[in-house]
Amino acid sequence: MIKPYRRFTSFRALLVLLLALSPASAWADSCPEDCSEPPPARSPVNIYDQTTSDHLSPATIGALPRVYVPNRSSNSVSVIDPATLKEVDRFPVGRKPQHVVPSWDLSTLWVANNASGTSKGSVTPIDPKTARPGHEIPVDDPYNMYFMPDGSSAVVVDEAFQRLDLRDPQTMALKSTIPTPTCPGINHADFSADNAYAIFTCEYGDGGLLKVDLKNQKVLGHLALSKMGMPQDIRLSPDGKVFYVADMMNDGVFLIDGDSFSEIGFIATGIGTHGFVVSRDGTKLYVSNRGSHKMEQGRAKGPGSVTVIDFASRLVVAQWPIPGGGSPDMGNVSADGRQLWLSGRFDSEVYMIDTTSGAVTKIRVGVEPHGLTVWPQPGRYSQGHTGNMR
């Protein structure tokens, strides 16, 4: 029985006793000597809190500020100086380069040459300190590439053979394979906030998504979307709750609860919704609308645009058309967040978009530019693609 208040020497002593008797105050068992204040509330999850402009890794010291553009139908990579907005180099790589992928340890940029329709796939390393390529390494159909969260393996997205190949992240020697027969055209991916699973998009067939436990090399399930389409890029919201999925046929973005693996919403954006880039402050999602439903040979100067979605409200807050038409595809933002860079897939050009005004500058490159990256990027490590950083 609690004795009357007058028997306590201070209000603090009473407060401590009441907190100790309260189920909601189990913290008192391990609180510091001064228990007059409860511990601070746990900070909400923000998976992009290490990718802001003040978080450049020491591993990127000495990297030249450059934009690397894989020209799919020219079998080359264009190198752009973002300060002058000029192409300063162009070098040959393997067949059909699709994406330029920063390595997990941020020391190498890998050009994924998937050699569409042949067995001549390869990856080409680029040294970001010299902006020059090294020797190609043969790799089966590297359409895209990601990395295990601990950096132990590269995850090569083998689109043509419907599988994921786990490879040594330096030598690219094959370690193991995860068959994905229910995901035709396996394509892009993103990881859950706790890295327990990844969700991949299935571009062909009836479309849909594949949930994979990469650590245990196990497919967890397949999700058919409410509208048959052509899912492309995928990114996780800052709070780790919702995966955004671009669908090129449905002209918008599906919202997916990753844990329950269920569809929870849809946001209309523009024609040919294709790629995602997260703003440098982690509050907005830039959505590239390619202006066409065609995967290849779309017309130049189409109605391409960029839609800006606010993560907190899940609402469209801006729409930036490409002046004179265009076909914005994949890309990234500059380290300071002021420039959004996107390839112009059907226009042999790239777009530098001012993220404050939406003003567009066009720069000529090779034929059919695809998954460009901007380097260096802030972050502790790269998950792959064109610089999905954590």
ZIVEN-V237272 format. One record per backbone hydrogen bond with DSSP energy under -1.0 kcal/mol. NH is the residue of the N-H (numbers start at 1). CO is the residue of the C=O. If there is no record, write none. Layout:
BEGIN
NH_CO ; NH_CO
END
This chain:
BEGIN
7_4 ; 8_5 ; 14_10 ; 15_11 ; 16_12 ; 17_13 ; 18_14 ; 19_15 ; 20_16 ; 21_17 ; 25_22 ; 28_25 ; 29_26 ; 30_27 ; 35_33 ; 47_238 ; 49_46 ; 51_48 ; 55_52 ; 60_57 ; 61_58 ; 63_60 ; 64_128 ; 66_375 ; 67_80 ; 68_373 ; 69_78 ; 71_76 ; 72_368 ; 73_367 ; 74_71 ; 75_71 ; 76_71 ; 77_91 ; 78_69 ; 79_89 ; 80_67 ; 81_86 ; 85_81 ; 88_79 ; 89_79 ; 91_77 ; 93_75 ; 98_112 ; 100_371 ; 101_110 ; 103_108 ; 106_103 ; 109_126 ; 110_101 ; 111_124 ; 112_99 ; 113_122 ; 114_96 ; 115_95 ; 118_115 ; 122_113 ; 123_137 ; 124_111 ; 126_109 ; 127_132 ; 130_127 ; 131_127 ; 134_125 ; 137_123 ; 139_121 ; 143_141 ; 143_157 ; 146_155 ; 147_383 ; 148_153 ; 151_148 ; 154_167 ; 155_146 ; 156_165 ; 157_144 ; 158_156 ; 158_163 ; 159_157 ; 163_158 ; 164_178 ; 165_156 ; 166_176 ; 167_154 ; 168_173 ; 172_168 ; 175_166 ; 176_166 ; 178_164 ; 180_162 ; 183_180 ; 187_201 ; 190_199 ; 192_197 ; 195_192 ; 198_212 ; 199_190 ; 200_210 ; 201_188 ; 202_208 ; 203_185 ; 204_184 ; 207_204 ; 209_223 ; 210_200 ; 211_221 ; 212_198 ; 213_218 ; 218_213 ; 220_211 ; 221_211 ; 223_209 ; 232_246 ; 233_274 ; 235_244 ; 237_242 ; 240_237 ; 243_256 ; 244_235 ; 245_254 ; 246_233 ; 247_252 ; 248_230 ; 252_247 ; 253_267 ; 254_245 ; 255_265 ; 256_243 ; 257_262 ; 261_257 ; 262_257 ; 264_255 ; 265_255 ; 267_253 ; 269_251 ; 274_288 ; 277_286 ; 279_284 ; 282_279 ; 285_309 ; 286_277 ; 287_307 ; 288_275 ; 289_305 ; 290_272 ; 291_271 ; 304_302 ; 305_289 ; 306_320 ; 307_287 ; 308_318 ; 309_285 ; 310_315 ; 311_283 ; 314_310 ; 317_308 ; 318_308 ; 320_306 ; 322_304 ; 325_322 ; 326_302 ; 329_343 ; 332_341 ; 334_339 ; 337_334 ; 340_353 ; 341_332 ; 342_351 ; 343_330 ; 344_349 ; 345_327 ; 347_344 ; 350_363 ; 351_342 ; 352_361 ; 353_340 ; 354_359 ; 355_338 ; 358_354 ; 361_352 ; 363_350 ; 365_348 ; 370_70 ; 371_98 ; 372_370 ; 373_68 ; 375_66 ; 379_55 ; 382_104 ; 383_388 ; 385_145 ; 387_384 ; 388_384 ; 389_387 ; 390_381
END
